Amino acid sequence: MRDYALGYTLVGGLAAGVDIGAFHGLAPRLPSVLLAAVLSFVLAAMVNYTLSSLWVYQRRWRSLRRAALFLAFACLGLAVNAGITWWLASAWPVHATLAKVGGVASAFLINFWMNTRLVFARVGTPQASP
């Protein structure tokens, strides 16, 4: 996993910037923080999948199986991202954009593990190795 950590962090950082920037632009214009969180996350997931495929894991990005698996796990990440964003914005006296940063960070860690171990795993590579 360490081999991919730096590249995934850079790509994830770019995707997080897309997510937070889009959220910041959408949140004041939409009726709910949750809707803005979902839309910005979907845009960031598209950026993340394309760059992760091509640059981090050096795989074909046009794999339907891989894209479907990535999307399925991105939906799980979306639930974590939006849920934590909503919880922080509702339960704590923090600005919605700061709450979004907490949601993005949590989803980043979960998505890195799922993408490295499951979505982009090399065939024949032991998945339980450190």
LOKOLMI-554625 format. One record per residue (C-alpha): residue in three letters; x, y, z. Coordinates in nm, 2 decimals. Example, Ala and Ser with C-alpha at 12.3 -4.5 7.8 and 13.67 -1.06 7.14 Angstrom:
residues 2
R  residuo       x       y       z
R      ALA    1.23   -0.45    0.78
R      SER    1.37   -0.11    0.71
This chain:
residues 130
R  residuo       x       y       z
R      MET    0.00    0.00    0.00
R      ARG    0.29    0.23    0.07
R      ASP    0.38    0.23   -0.30
R      TYR    0.05    0.40   -0.39
R      ALA    0.02    0.63   -0.09
R      LEU    0.20    0.94   -0.23
R      GLY    0.03    0.93   -0.57
R      TYR   -0.31    0.86   -0.41
R      THR   -0.26    1.14   -0.16
R      LEU   -0.17    1.38   -0.45
R      VAL   -0.47    1.27   -0.66
R      GLY   -0.69    1.26   -0.36
R      GLY   -0.57    1.60   -0.26
R      LEU   -0.67    1.73   -0.60
R      ALA   -1.00    1.56   -0.58
R      ALA   -1.06    1.70   -0.23
R      GLY   -0.99    2.04   -0.37
R      VAL   -1.25    1.98   -0.64
R      ASP   -1.49    1.85   -0.38
R      ILE   -1.44    2.14   -0.13
R      GLY   -1.43    2.40   -0.40
R      ALA   -1.75    2.28   -0.57
R      PHE   -1.92    2.25   -0.23
R      HIS   -1.82    2.60   -0.14
R      GLY   -1.97    2.73   -0.46
R      LEU   -2.28    2.51   -0.44
R      ALA   -2.38    2.53   -0.07
R      PRO   -2.50    2.89   -0.07
R      ARG   -2.70    2.83   -0.39
R      LEU   -2.88    2.50   -0.30
R      PRO   -3.15    2.44   -0.05
R      SER   -2.94    2.20    0.17
R      VAL   -2.59    2.13    0.28
R      LEU   -2.64    1.76    0.21
R      LEU   -2.73    1.81   -0.16
R      ALA   -2.43    2.03   -0.21
R      ALA   -2.21    1.77   -0.04
R      VAL   -2.35    1.49   -0.27
R      LEU   -2.30    1.69   -0.59
R      SER   -1.95    1.80   -0.51
R      PHE   -1.85    1.45   -0.41
R      VAL   -1.97    1.30   -0.74
R      LEU   -1.76    1.55   -0.94
R      ALA   -1.46    1.48   -0.72
R      ALA   -1.51    1.10   -0.76
R      MET   -1.50    1.13   -1.14
R      VAL   -1.17    1.32   -1.12
R      ASN   -1.03    1.07   -0.86
R      TYR   -1.12    0.76   -1.07
R      THR   -0.97    0.89   -1.39
R      LEU   -0.64    1.01   -1.23
R      SER   -0.61    0.71   -1.00
R      SER   -0.65    0.47   -1.29
R      LEU   -0.40    0.65   -1.52
R      TRP   -0.14    0.78   -1.29
R      VAL   -0.15    0.61   -0.94
R      TYR   -0.23    0.25   -1.03
R      GLN   -0.14    0.26   -1.40
R      ARG   -0.45    0.07   -1.51
R      ARG   -0.69    0.12   -1.80
R      TRP   -0.95    0.37   -1.70
R      ARG   -1.20    0.23   -1.95
R      SER   -1.26   -0.09   -1.75
R      LEU   -1.63   -0.13   -1.69
R      ARG   -1.58   -0.37   -1.40
R      ARG   -1.33   -0.15   -1.23
R      ALA   -1.54    0.16   -1.29
R      ALA   -1.85   -0.01   -1.15
R      LEU   -1.65   -0.13   -0.84
R      PHE   -1.50    0.21   -0.79
R      LEU   -1.84    0.37   -0.82
R      ALA   -1.99    0.13   -0.57
R      PHE   -1.72    0.20   -0.32
R      ALA   -1.74    0.57   -0.39
R      CYS   -2.11    0.55   -0.29
R      LEU   -1.99    0.41    0.04
R      GLY   -1.74    0.69    0.07
R      LEU   -2.01    0.94   -0.02
R      ALA   -2.22    0.81    0.27
R      VAL   -1.93    0.87    0.50
R      ASN   -1.84    1.20    0.35
R      ALA   -2.19    1.35    0.35
R      GLY   -2.29    1.20    0.68
R      ILE   -1.99    1.33    0.87
R      THR   -2.03    1.67    0.69
R      TRP   -2.39    1.68    0.80
R      TRP   -2.31    1.57    1.15
R      LEU   -2.03    1.82    1.20
R      ALA   -2.23    2.11    1.05
R      SER   -2.54    2.02    1.26
R      ALA   -2.40    1.91    1.59
R      TRP   -2.10    2.15    1.63
R      PRO   -2.06    2.52    1.59
R      VAL   -1.84    2.50    1.28
R      HIS   -1.88    2.66    0.94
R      ALA   -2.03    2.42    0.68
R      THR   -1.71    2.43    0.47
R      LEU   -1.50    2.33    0.77
R      ALA   -1.74    2.04    0.83
R      LYS   -1.69    1.94    0.47
R      VAL   -1.32    1.91    0.53
R      GLY   -1.39    1.66    0.80
R      GLY   -1.61    1.46    0.57
R      VAL   -1.36    1.46    0.29
R      ALA   -1.07    1.35    0.52
R      SER   -1.28    1.06    0.66
R      ALA   -1.39    0.94    0.31
R      PHE   -1.03    0.98    0.18
R      LEU   -0.89    0.72    0.43
R      ILE   -1.17    0.47    0.36
R      ASN   -1.15    0.51   -0.02
R      PHE   -0.77    0.47   -0.02
R      TRP   -0.80    0.14    0.15
R      MET   -1.08    0.01   -0.07
R      ASN   -0.92    0.13   -0.39
R      THR   -0.58   -0.01   -0.32
R      ARG   -0.69   -0.34   -0.18
R      LEU   -1.00   -0.41   -0.39
R      VAL   -1.06   -0.19   -0.70
R      PHE   -0.70   -0.16   -0.83
R      ALA   -0.55   -0.47   -0.68
R      ARG   -0.31   -0.66   -0.91
R      VAL   -0.42   -1.01   -0.99
R      GLY   -0.22   -1.27   -0.80
R      THR   -0.11   -1.01   -0.54
R      PRO   -0.17   -1.12   -0.18
R      GLN   -0.42   -0.88   -0.04
R      ALA   -0.34   -0.94    0.33
R      SER    0.03   -0.84    0.30
R      PRO    0.14   -0.51    0.47
